[in-house]
Amino acid sequence: MELSARNNLKGRIKDIKTNEINAEVLLDIGGQEMCSTITAGSVKRMNLKVGDEVSALVKASSVVIGK
């Protein structure tokens, strides 16, 4: 599969919080945390669990940098 997203970050699922519609998936990516909001259906369909190794694919038209 080819993707237009250039940023492919590998990490592990640290926590999953779901409701009827959405899920927050907290990832540990090299000691940094990233949170992704996906559908609860996707969590179930992909059988995502805490500890799973996953990839976070990021496609953004703008990235905010602070100093």
C-alpha positions as CSV (number, residue, x, y, z in Angstrom):
1,M,0.0,0.0,0.0
2,E,1.3,3.5,-0.9
3,L,0.4,6.4,1.3
4,S,0.8,10.1,0.8
5,A,1.6,10.6,4.5
6,R,5.3,11.1,5.0
7,N,5.6,10.8,8.8
8,N,5.4,7.2,9.9
9,L,6.0,7.0,13.7
10,K,6.3,3.6,15.3
11,G,5.2,3.1,18.9
12,R,3.2,1.1,21.4
13,I,-0.4,1.6,22.6
14,K,-0.2,2.9,26.2
15,D,-4.0,3.4,26.9
16,I,-7.3,3.2,25.1
17,K,-10.4,5.1,26.3
18,T,-13.6,4.4,24.4
19,N,-17.2,5.4,24.4
20,E,-20.0,4.3,22.0
21,I,-18.7,6.3,19.1
22,N,-15.0,7.4,19.5
23,A,-11.8,6.2,21.1
24,E,-8.7,8.0,22.3
25,V,-5.6,5.9,21.7
26,L,-2.6,7.0,23.7
27,L,0.7,6.0,22.1
28,D,4.2,5.9,23.5
29,I,6.6,6.9,20.7
30,G,10.2,6.8,21.9
31,G,9.3,8.1,25.3
32,Q,7.0,10.8,23.9
33,E,3.2,10.5,24.1
34,M,0.8,11.0,21.1
35,C,-2.9,10.8,21.3
36,S,-5.1,9.7,18.3
37,T,-8.9,9.9,18.2
38,I,-10.4,7.2,16.0
39,T,-13.8,5.4,15.9
40,A,-14.6,2.8,18.5
41,G,-15.5,0.6,15.5
42,S,-11.9,0.9,14.3
43,V,-10.5,-0.2,17.7
44,K,-12.8,-3.2,17.6
45,R,-12.1,-4.1,13.9
46,M,-8.4,-3.8,14.3
47,N,-8.5,-5.6,17.7
48,L,-6.3,-2.9,19.2
49,K,-5.0,-3.6,22.7
50,V,-2.7,-1.9,25.2
51,G,0.9,-3.0,24.4
52,D,0.3,-3.5,20.7
53,E,3.0,-2.1,18.4
54,V,1.5,0.2,15.9
55,S,2.4,3.0,13.4
56,A,1.0,6.5,13.6
57,L,0.8,8.0,10.2
58,V,0.7,11.8,10.2
59,K,-0.3,14.0,7.3
60,A,-0.7,17.6,8.1
61,S,-0.8,20.7,6.0
62,S,0.7,22.7,8.9
63,V,2.8,21.9,11.9
64,V,3.1,24.3,14.8
65,I,6.5,24.7,16.4
66,G,7.1,26.4,19.7
67,K,10.3,27.4,21.5
